[in-house]
Amino acid sequence: MLFAVNYSRRPIVDDEGMRRLIEIFLAWTPATNVEVFRHYHYARGGAGLVLLEVASASALYQALTTFDAIIEYTVEPLLEIGEAVAIKVDVDAWISEIGAAQDGARSLSN
């Protein structure tokens, strides 16, 4: 699965904590079941965005827990836009069918 991970430095992290984070980051290599596609650091500093693909929830947890003493993050699953639109169209059609079926049932009961 593909995920976007937005991260930021925890407010309590001091300069020593930042030095430790850099040491950890420079020594870290993703597990074989984690592929980092892109890693961006926001120009304002202290935060960034990582796009990664993982084979499982445990792989995602392993990748993120390495940094969680120093970094806070939010994780969002991602879909290709074509896939997302196709799903939305299917769901909307299904919801419309339910509405039409309910409308038909109401008219029969009157």
C-alpha positions as CSV (number, residue, x, y, z in Angstrom):
1,M,0.0,0.0,0.0
2,L,1.1,3.5,-0.7
3,F,1.1,6.1,2.1
4,A,1.8,9.8,2.6
5,V,3.4,10.5,5.9
6,N,3.5,14.1,7.1
7,Y,5.9,14.6,9.9
8,S,7.0,17.3,12.3
9,R,9.5,17.6,15.1
10,R,7.9,17.2,18.5
11,P,7.7,20.6,20.4
12,I,9.8,19.2,23.3
13,V,12.7,18.3,21.1
14,D,15.8,20.4,21.8
15,D,19.0,20.9,19.8
16,E,20.4,17.7,21.3
17,G,17.3,15.8,20.2
18,M,17.7,17.1,16.7
19,R,21.3,16.0,16.6
20,R,20.1,12.6,17.7
21,L,17.4,12.5,15.0
22,I,20.0,13.3,12.3
23,E,22.2,10.5,13.6
24,I,19.3,8.0,13.5
25,F,18.2,9.2,10.1
26,L,21.7,8.9,8.6
27,A,22.1,5.4,10.0
28,W,18.6,4.2,9.0
29,T,17.8,2.1,6.0
30,P,14.3,1.0,5.2
31,A,13.4,-2.6,5.6
32,T,13.1,-4.7,2.5
33,N,9.3,-4.5,2.7
34,V,9.4,-0.6,2.8
35,E,10.1,1.5,-0.3
36,V,10.6,5.2,0.1
37,F,9.5,6.9,-3.2
38,R,10.1,10.5,-2.2
39,H,11.2,12.3,0.9
40,Y,10.7,16.1,1.1
41,H,11.6,18.5,3.8
42,Y,9.4,21.7,4.1
43,A,11.4,24.9,3.5
44,R,10.1,26.4,6.8
45,G,12.0,23.6,8.6
46,G,11.1,21.1,11.3
47,A,8.7,19.1,9.1
48,G,8.3,17.2,5.9
49,L,6.5,14.6,3.8
50,V,7.5,11.0,2.9
51,L,5.8,9.0,0.2
52,L,6.3,5.3,0.8
53,E,5.0,1.9,-0.1
54,V,4.8,-0.9,2.4
55,A,3.8,-4.5,2.3
56,S,1.9,-4.5,5.6
57,A,0.8,-2.5,8.5
58,S,3.6,-3.9,10.6
59,A,6.1,-2.7,8.0
60,L,4.7,0.8,8.2
61,Y,4.8,0.7,12.0
62,Q,8.4,-0.5,12.0
63,A,9.4,2.3,9.6
64,L,7.8,5.0,11.7
65,T,8.4,3.8,15.2
66,T,12.1,4.3,14.6
67,F,11.6,8.0,14.8
68,D,8.6,8.5,17.1
69,A,10.4,9.7,20.2
70,I,11.4,12.8,18.2
71,I,8.9,13.0,15.4
72,E,5.1,13.3,15.3
73,Y,3.4,12.1,12.1
74,T,0.1,11.6,10.4
75,V,-0.4,8.8,7.9
76,E,-2.8,8.9,4.9
77,P,-3.3,5.9,2.5
78,L,-3.1,7.0,-1.1
79,L,-4.8,5.9,-4.3
80,E,-4.0,6.6,-7.9
81,I,-6.5,9.3,-9.1
82,G,-8.0,7.0,-11.8
83,E,-8.7,4.3,-9.2
84,A,-10.2,6.8,-6.7
85,V,-12.5,8.2,-9.4
86,A,-13.6,4.8,-10.6
87,I,-14.4,3.8,-7.0
88,K,-16.3,7.0,-6.4
89,V,-18.4,6.5,-9.6
90,D,-19.3,2.9,-8.5
91,V,-20.2,4.0,-5.0
92,D,-22.4,6.9,-6.2
93,A,-24.2,4.5,-8.7
94,W,-24.8,2.0,-5.9
95,I,-26.2,4.8,-3.6
96,S,-28.4,6.0,-6.4
97,E,-29.8,2.4,-6.9
98,I,-30.6,2.2,-3.2
99,G,-32.4,5.5,-3.3
100,A,-34.4,4.5,-6.4
101,A,-35.3,1.1,-4.8
102,Q,-36.5,2.9,-1.6
103,D,-38.5,5.4,-3.6
104,G,-40.1,2.5,-5.5
105,A,-40.9,0.7,-2.2
106,R,-42.5,3.9,-0.8
107,S,-44.7,4.3,-3.8
108,L,-45.9,0.7,-3.6
109,S,-46.8,1.1,0.1
110,N,-49.0,4.2,-0.6
